[in-house]
Structure formats: C-alpha cells, structure tokens
C-alpha cells in the first residue's frame, strides 16, 4: 500500500527545550511546526508510523524504543513502550523523532529505521519501497539541510549551500520525487547535509501523487531546517 502521509523534520537536539535551556524560545516556531507536521501525519490514520533517520549503518531497531539526551547534559528521555526493556539509546536523528511522537496524545504502532548517511540513491529507493510495503504507513523522515549557511555555521559559509537548500525546499513543496533523487550525495556530504539519504528514502516510499506543504524553512545557527508534509493529492 502506498505511503499515506509523510513529514520531513529536522533533528537538532536543541528542539528539546531542556537541552536548549535558556535558548529554548529561539526554536519555538520550529518546534511548533514539527508538532503540526506530526499531527497531520497522525490525522491521516496510518496503521504504522516509521521514524527514519541517518546513522552509520542501515538498521531496523527492535521495539520498545528509548531516546536519551544525556549526551547533551540533561537527564531527558522519551520512550515508546517499556523503556526498561528497550535496546540501547537511539541515534540522535531518530531519537528526536521518537521525542516528537511522544508529544502527541496517541500514536499507532511504530517502527524505527536508520539509513546509512552515505547510502547511494538506489539503496535509499529500495529501503523506501520496503518501508511502504509495511501496510498503511506514515513516515517521519528526519534530516537537516546544509550546515554551511553562515560564517559561524558548523561547516563555515559555503556559497553552494543556499542554492542546494532552496532546491530541496522546492522539491519538498512540490512533492517532487525526481528532484529529491537527483540530489548529489557528494555535494550533500561536502555541505554537511544530514537529510539527503532520508529524503531519498521518502522518494522511494512515495507512491501516487502527493500534495506538499512547507511549514518551516529557516537556517538558525547557520544550519538549514525544513519542515514539510506530504499528503495524498
């Protein structure tokens, strides 16, 4: 069955207010956009939610799930299922996705999958097709844009970053799978883009026509964060 809904979400640890501490209000708009996007996916009534992000390897995690932000100096955890029975803490990309899900009142059964951040587009497409065969699926595709938008950005200022991010935002707004699949993995790596592989998995999972909407498109701290939804057209 085709994907019934998807949200594209960034995964900065600063989304978690306790991590951001005194700067939490700086990302209030981003946090609200993420909550809105997750709510829209849940409103499509998927049978399963898949939280997808990047990690050093492509992997499916076993339920229950535990997201910990102890590495950022705060004793904050979020879990789906019995946290005492959970496997080791999830990678950041999907940990933020699980944290966002726990902010919703109720969620359907959930799976957590990571994709190798350097996986070629063809592998991403295959993974997306596998995910979309899992019934009526709502996908949370976690990933940041470039980290090279300003002089103080993690990757310093790169003039190629803004055009790259604009192309991604347009592809998300247009629900353009071909444009996402055309993203250059090498350029994405040079620009420190964390979302390239998850976006291409989304392109592989999509079946039919979708209506895209971008809910947030900014680069605070020199890192591009886009929030978007894809719903059936």
C-alpha positions as CSV (number, residue, x, y, z in Angstrom):
1,X,0.0,0.0,0.0
2,X,1.4,3.4,-0.8
3,X,2.6,5.8,1.8
4,X,-0.5,7.6,3.3
5,X,1.4,10.6,4.8
6,X,4.9,11.8,5.5
7,X,6.6,14.6,7.4
8,X,10.1,15.9,6.8
9,X,11.6,17.1,10.1
10,X,15.0,18.3,11.3
11,X,16.7,16.7,14.3
12,X,18.7,19.3,16.2
13,X,19.0,18.3,19.9
14,X,18.1,21.9,20.7
15,X,14.5,21.1,19.7
16,X,14.3,19.5,23.2
17,X,13.7,22.5,25.5
18,X,15.7,21.1,28.4
19,X,18.7,20.7,26.0
20,X,18.3,24.3,24.7
21,X,17.8,25.6,28.2
22,X,17.8,29.4,28.1
23,X,17.7,29.4,24.3
24,X,14.7,27.2,24.1
25,X,12.4,30.1,23.0
26,X,14.6,30.7,19.9
27,X,13.2,27.5,18.4
28,X,9.6,27.8,19.5
29,X,8.4,28.4,15.9
30,X,10.4,25.3,14.6
31,X,9.1,23.2,17.5
32,X,5.5,24.2,16.8
33,X,6.0,23.4,13.1
34,X,7.3,20.0,13.9
35,X,4.3,19.3,16.2
36,X,1.9,20.4,13.5
37,X,3.6,18.2,10.9
38,X,3.5,15.1,13.1
39,X,-0.2,15.8,13.9
40,X,-1.0,16.0,10.2
41,X,0.6,12.6,9.6
42,X,-1.3,11.1,12.6
43,X,-4.5,12.6,11.3
44,X,-4.1,10.5,8.1
45,X,-4.7,7.5,10.3
46,X,-1.7,5.3,9.3
47,X,-1.6,1.8,10.6
48,X,2.1,2.2,11.3
49,X,4.5,5.1,11.9
50,X,8.0,4.7,10.7
51,X,10.6,7.0,12.2
52,X,13.6,7.2,9.8
53,X,16.9,9.0,10.2
54,X,20.6,8.7,9.4
55,X,23.2,6.7,11.3
56,X,26.5,5.0,10.4
57,X,24.5,1.9,9.2
58,X,21.2,1.0,7.8
59,X,19.3,-0.8,10.5
60,X,15.9,-1.7,11.9
61,X,15.6,-1.2,15.6
62,X,13.6,-3.6,17.9
63,X,10.6,-2.3,19.9
64,X,10.5,-0.8,22.6
65,X,12.4,2.4,21.9
66,X,14.3,4.7,24.2
67,X,15.6,8.2,23.2
68,X,18.1,9.7,25.6
69,X,19.6,13.2,25.6
70,X,22.1,12.5,28.4
71,X,24.9,13.1,25.9
72,X,23.8,16.8,25.8
73,X,24.0,17.1,29.5
74,X,20.3,16.7,30.5
75,X,18.6,13.7,32.1
76,X,15.8,13.7,29.5
77,X,14.4,10.5,28.0
78,X,11.5,9.7,25.8
79,X,10.2,6.2,25.1
80,X,7.7,4.2,23.2
81,X,6.9,1.0,25.1
82,X,8.6,-0.1,28.3
83,X,11.8,1.8,28.5
84,X,13.3,-0.7,30.9
85,X,13.1,-3.3,28.2
86,X,14.4,-1.0,25.4
87,X,17.6,-1.6,23.4
88,X,20.4,0.9,23.7
89,X,19.5,4.6,23.2
90,X,18.7,5.5,19.7
91,X,20.9,7.7,17.4
92,X,20.1,11.4,17.5
93,X,18.2,11.6,14.3
94,X,15.6,9.0,15.3
95,X,15.8,9.9,19.0
96,X,14.4,13.4,18.1
97,X,11.7,11.7,16.0
98,X,10.6,9.5,18.9
99,X,10.6,12.5,21.2
100,X,8.4,14.4,18.8
101,X,6.0,11.4,18.7
102,X,5.7,11.2,22.5
103,X,4.4,14.8,22.4
104,X,1.4,13.6,20.5
105,X,-1.6,12.2,22.5
106,X,-1.6,8.8,21.0
107,X,0.3,7.0,18.2
108,X,-0.1,3.9,16.2
109,X,2.5,1.1,16.3
110,X,5.8,2.5,15.5
111,X,9.0,1.2,13.8
112,X,12.4,2.9,13.9
113,X,14.8,2.6,10.9
114,X,18.1,4.2,10.2
115,X,19.8,4.6,6.8
116,X,23.5,4.9,6.2
117,X,24.0,8.6,5.6
118,X,26.3,7.8,2.6
119,X,24.0,5.3,1.0
120,X,23.6,5.8,-2.7
121,X,20.2,6.9,-4.1
122,X,19.4,3.4,-5.4
123,X,19.8,1.9,-2.0
124,X,17.6,4.6,-0.5
125,X,14.9,3.9,-3.0
126,X,14.9,0.2,-2.2
127,X,14.7,0.9,1.5
128,X,11.8,3.3,0.9
129,X,10.0,0.6,-1.1
130,X,10.4,-1.9,1.7
131,X,9.1,0.6,4.2
132,X,6.0,1.4,2.1
133,X,5.2,-2.3,1.8
134,X,4.6,-2.5,5.6
135,X,0.9,-1.6,5.4
136,X,-0.6,1.9,5.6
137,X,2.5,3.8,6.6
138,X,3.1,7.3,7.9
139,X,6.7,8.3,7.6
140,X,8.7,10.8,9.7
141,X,11.8,11.5,7.6
142,X,14.3,13.1,9.9
143,X,17.1,15.2,8.5
144,X,18.8,18.6,8.5
145,X,19.8,20.6,5.4
146,X,23.2,22.1,4.9
147,X,25.3,23.2,7.9
148,X,27.2,25.8,5.9
149,X,24.9,28.8,5.7
150,X,26.8,31.4,7.7
151,X,30.4,32.2,8.9
152,X,29.5,30.8,12.3
153,X,27.9,27.6,10.9
154,X,29.4,24.2,11.9
155,X,30.7,23.9,8.3
156,X,31.5,27.6,7.8
157,X,30.0,29.6,4.9
158,X,29.8,27.8,1.6
159,X,28.1,29.7,-1.3
160,X,26.8,26.4,-2.6
161,X,24.7,25.8,0.5
162,X,21.8,28.2,0.0
163,X,21.1,27.1,-3.6
164,X,21.2,23.5,-2.5
165,X,18.8,24.2,0.3
166,X,16.4,26.2,-1.9
167,X,16.3,23.2,-4.4
168,X,15.4,20.9,-1.5
169,X,12.7,23.2,-0.2
170,X,11.2,23.4,-3.7
171,X,11.3,19.7,-4.1
172,X,9.5,19.2,-0.8
173,X,6.9,21.8,-1.6
174,X,6.2,20.2,-5.0
175,X,6.4,16.6,-3.6
176,X,8.9,16.1,-6.4
177,X,10.4,12.7,-6.0
178,X,12.6,13.0,-9.1
179,X,14.2,16.2,-7.8
180,X,15.0,14.5,-4.5
181,X,16.5,11.6,-6.2
182,X,18.7,13.9,-8.3
183,X,20.4,15.4,-5.2
184,X,24.2,14.8,-5.4
185,X,25.4,12.7,-2.5
186,X,28.9,14.0,-2.8
187,X,27.8,17.7,-2.7
188,X,25.4,16.9,0.2
189,X,28.3,15.4,2.2
190,X,30.5,18.4,1.5
191,X,27.7,20.7,2.7
192,X,27.2,18.5,5.8
193,X,23.6,17.8,4.8
194,X,22.1,15.2,7.2
195,X,18.8,14.7,5.3
196,X,19.9,13.7,1.8
197,X,19.5,9.9,2.4
198,X,16.2,10.1,4.3
199,X,14.7,12.4,1.7
200,X,15.7,9.9,-1.0
201,X,14.1,7.1,1.1
202,X,11.0,9.2,1.2
203,X,11.1,9.4,-2.6
204,X,11.4,5.7,-2.8
205,X,8.5,5.1,-0.4
206,X,6.1,7.5,-2.2
207,X,3.5,6.0,-4.5
208,X,0.9,8.0,-6.4
209,X,0.6,11.8,-6.2
210,X,1.1,13.9,-3.1
211,X,0.4,17.5,-2.1
212,X,3.5,19.0,-0.4
213,X,3.5,21.9,2.0
214,X,6.5,23.5,3.7
215,X,5.7,24.6,7.2
216,X,9.1,26.0,8.2
217,X,12.2,27.0,6.1
218,X,14.9,28.8,8.0
219,X,18.6,28.5,8.9
220,X,19.1,29.4,12.5
221,X,22.6,28.9,13.7
222,X,23.7,28.5,10.1
223,X,22.0,25.1,9.7
224,X,19.0,24.7,7.3
225,X,15.9,23.3,9.0
226,X,12.9,22.4,6.8
227,X,9.6,21.1,8.0
228,X,7.2,19.8,5.3
229,X,4.3,17.4,4.9
230,X,3.3,15.2,2.0
231,X,-0.4,14.1,1.9
232,X,-2.2,12.3,-0.9
233,X,-3.3,14.8,-3.6
